[in-house]
Amino acid sequence: MAVTVNDSCIACGACESICSEVFSIEDKAVVNAAAVADNIDSVKEAADACPVGAIEVE
């Protein structure tokens, strides 16, 4: 499963607060791809919670 963060990210931190194993905030959210598979439910929750829809789960 591929998880990306597009350029609409506003670095609000919602994803990191939901799933810090996968997301961290720098200039925008950064994905730790190695941790996605073990945390997919939290990743999907973070994507749903993103206020600008910047997290893409494919």
C-alpha positions, -999 to +999 in steps of 0.1 A: +000+000+000+014+034-010+009+065+011+019+099-001+013+135+011+006+160-017+015+196-018-018+208-002-004+197+032-005+226+057+016+207+084-012+210+109+000+178+128-033+159+128-018+129+110+012+128+134-011+130+164-031+100+151-002+079+138+032+091+148+047+057+137+041+067+101+038+105+100+061+132+111+059+170+104+088+188+088+079+215+062+050+192+054+040+157+066+066+130+059+057+093+055+078+065+071+069+040+043+084+011+063+058+015+090+027+018+068+018-019+066+018-024+104-003+007+110-027+008+080-059+013+101-043+044+118-030+056+084-065+055+070-079+073+101-052+100+096-061+104+059-098+108+068-089+134+095-067+155+072-084+189+069-071+195+034-072+159+021-034+158+015-029+122+025-033+098-004-037+061+003-035+038-027 
